[in-house]
C-alpha cells in the first residue's frame, strides 16, 4: 500500500476483496479502501466487477450512497477509494434488537427505496439516458446507519447499469444473497428493477418479523410460504400499520409483474 495511506483497521475480509479503513494523507481524511484479493489479475471477472462498481458509483450522487473518490491499481490489485461510513449494518442491529419497531422499519425501507429508485431512474449515464442501475444484492448486511441515522446502501459489486459496455458475468449467474434473491434472479434472466423490489420486501419483513423468510423457488410453495410469513407479521403488528402486509405481499410476489415499482414503494 502506498505511503499515502495508513491502514487503521481491517473490518472485513472476504473471498474476493478486503475492506480497509485508512487515513488518506493527500485528502486529509479517513477513507474506506476496497482492495481486490491478490488471487485475481487485472483481466479477471472479479477485477472487472470492482471496476464496474467504481464506474457506477462515481456517477451517482445521493446522500444514501457512499462516494467513490478514486479507482486505483496498486501492485496489480484493483482498489476503490470510498467514503468511510461509520455505523452498524441493519443485519448487525437486527441480531441485537431482535425486531425493529414497525414504524422505524418502514421509515428505513422508504429511505432504501429512495436510494435504489434514484440509482435506477434518477441519474444519467454518458448518453444522457437514466443509468437504469439494478443493485441485485440488497440485503440487511449491505445497508448501514451512520451516526446521524442516515441510511447508506453499500456493495454494488453485483450491480448492472445500462451504460456499461460489457455483459456482466452475473447476468448469467446471479450471485445474490440466499433468501433475498428473487426467484427469477435464480433463473438467470436479464435484469429487472423488480429484483430489487423483492429484496427490499424481504428486508422489510426481516426487520419487522425478526428473521429472513426463506421462500421456495416453486410458485405454489412460494405463495404458501409467503402467506405463512405474512400471517406471523399480522400477529406482530396486531392491527397497526394497515396496508403494510398487503404491500409486502406485492413486493415479494413470485412474478415480477405482480410487484409494485420502487417508486410506488417509496411513496
Secondary structure, 3 states (H helix, E strand, C coil): CCCCEEEEEEEEECCCEEEEEEEECCCCEEEEEEEECCCCCCCCHHHHHHHHHHHHHHCCCCCCECCEEEEEEECCEEEEEEECCCCCEHHHHHHHHCCCCHHHHHHHHHHHHHHHHHHHHCCECCCCCECCCECCCCCHHHEEECCCCCEEECCCCCCECCCCCCCCHHHCCCCCCCCCCCHHHHCCCCCCCHHHHHHHHHHHHHHHHCCCCCCCCCHHHHHHHHHHHHHHHHHHHCCCCCCHHHHHHHHCCCCHHHCCCHHHHHC
